[in-house]
Amino acid sequence: MKFYSTHQKCPPVTFREAVMKGLAADGGLFMPEEIPVLPASFFHQLKTMTFQEIAFEVAQHLLKQELPAAKLQEIIESAFNFEVPLRSLSEQIHTLELFHGPTLAFKDFAARFMARLMAYFIAGSPQKLTILVATSGDTGSAVADGFFQMDGIQVFILYPAGKVSAIQEKQLTTQGKNIIALEIQGTFDDCQHIVKQSFMDDDLVMKLNLTSANSINIARLIPQSFYYFHATAQIAGPLQPIIFSVPSGNWGNITAGVFAKRMGLPIAKFVAAVNANDGIPKYLKSGHFQVQPTRQTLSNAMDVGNPSNFARILDLYHHDPVKIREDFWSVSILDDEVRQTIQEAYAKYNYILEPHGAVGYAALKRYLKASDSKNKVILLETAHPAKFLPVVQELIPTSISMPDRLKQCQKLEKKSIFLPANFHIVKEFLMNF
Ligand SMILES: *Cc1c(COP(=O)(O)O)cnc(C)c1O
């Protein structure tokens, strides 16, 4: 299986190169040359398979000979060692809890898979690999955990001082060893800008053997397709077309859903749930996409004005808004409605949503009303409510308990290196590290 660039201006590369480079030389995103349909026998057995078995079959099918089967098996078993439960809110509406990994957000699926894959690819190489990642919170925590103590890999996480939650900051800054947190005196956009400049800087790229752990990396998307199969299999009765509601920011999670659909999983519709950052619902109406300045909301991991994976969606649908509308329905949900939704879901189902899941829930309610669809719906709940404690707690009468692993890391000492939001100073730091 080769991977091409969405800009189509450089030759296709192997999976290994796509993962290690992150971004194609022409600035495009890597895509598999084909997404073959899984055999009927796979779908016949789906309901009896474990998460790991599904993950192995799907990855093996997509990656073919890119990785020895035994290695792939080992990576999958050690990466996905936590539960992925589907809970029923009603006969029709279900929620897939993607937050039972070590950092309590769905980004653990991608970070843990990618870390093991990169460690395998660089094993035996004399040069260390350096991961540079900008984060507004969840990506940094998942990357810090996923790459912790991986041989031959050095990680620098750039985060904006004072702009990630206290809980997230502890998750980023308390690991130590090969994980260094750089606390940048600026905004998330400044951090992202410094990372982009670093990738264009020959000195840094050569000296540090740099790669990206942001969701432009194809290695993050593949593992996110596994749980669409797993969730569909857990709905009672024969396999049936499901509506997935996906709280979306950079559109990595929902693009992985399209991979699953192309591999033959019956998916009736994707409800692309977004917050005030509403470039895509506007695109679906008008057929024109316009980058927007980022707006801050309660669902901060979805505060993205220019979703990087939308380029992959355009590529998969040949830039045809009519085709995209057949598979996607999108709506923007604002913070007041998010608060009401958290209260409503608790009152009605005794279920605690956090702000990202609440955007997804409010969006799916709107879709069901607009379409009158009777299909079953699966909402992807992307984070644990304890990660957004200050927001959620004041809306809910019972006290939210903090999982042990989160409690433990809150007790550890924060270690970060303060740097100004200045590329030259960050570069000097990295060159002399
Ligand atoms: C990153 C994130 C999202 C958005 O996912 P994308 O793949 O960027 O669309 C949603 N919810 C949470 C909790 C996240 O951390």
Ligand as a Chemical Component Dictionary entry (heavy atoms), coordinates in Angstrom:
data_LIG
# 
_chem_comp.id                   LIG 
_chem_comp.type                 NON-POLYMER 
_chem_comp.pdbx_formal_charge   0 
_chem_comp.three_letter_code    LIG 
# 
loop_
_chem_comp_atom.comp_id 
_chem_comp_atom.atom_id 
_chem_comp_atom.alt_atom_id 
_chem_comp_atom.type_symbol 
_chem_comp_atom.charge 
_chem_comp_atom.model_Cartn_x 
_chem_comp_atom.model_Cartn_y 
_chem_comp_atom.model_Cartn_z 
_chem_comp_atom.pdbx_ordinal 
LIG C1 C1 C 0 -9.304  16.568 19.806 1  
LIG C2 C2 C 0 -10.667 16.448 20.405 2  
LIG C3 C3 C 0 -11.829 16.553 19.626 3  
LIG C4 C4 C 0 -11.802 16.857 18.138 4  
LIG O1 O1 O 0 -11.340 15.786 17.383 5  
LIG P1 P1 P 0 -10.858 16.004 15.853 6  
LIG O2 O2 O 0 -10.322 14.708 15.432 7  
LIG O3 O3 O 0 -9.820  17.087 15.908 8  
LIG O4 O4 O 0 -12.064 16.432 15.079 9  
LIG C5 C5 C 0 -13.064 16.355 20.246 10 
LIG N1 N1 N 0 -13.143 16.124 21.575 11 
LIG C6 C6 C 0 -12.044 16.031 22.359 12 
LIG C7 C7 C 0 -12.215 15.798 23.814 13 
LIG C8 C8 C 0 -10.770 16.185 21.810 14 
LIG O5 O5 O 0 -9.683  16.098 22.602 15 
# 
loop_
_chem_comp_bond.comp_id 
_chem_comp_bond.atom_id_1 
_chem_comp_bond.atom_id_2 
_chem_comp_bond.value_order 
_chem_comp_bond.pdbx_ordinal 
LIG C1 C2 SING 1  
LIG C2 C3 SING 2  
LIG C2 C8 DOUB 3  
LIG C3 C4 SING 4  
LIG C3 C5 DOUB 5  
LIG C4 O1 SING 6  
LIG O1 P1 SING 7  
LIG P1 O2 DOUB 8  
LIG P1 O3 SING 9  
LIG P1 O4 SING 10 
LIG C5 N1 SING 11 
LIG N1 C6 DOUB 12 
LIG C6 C7 SING 13 
LIG C6 C8 SING 14 
LIG C8 O5 SING 15 
# 
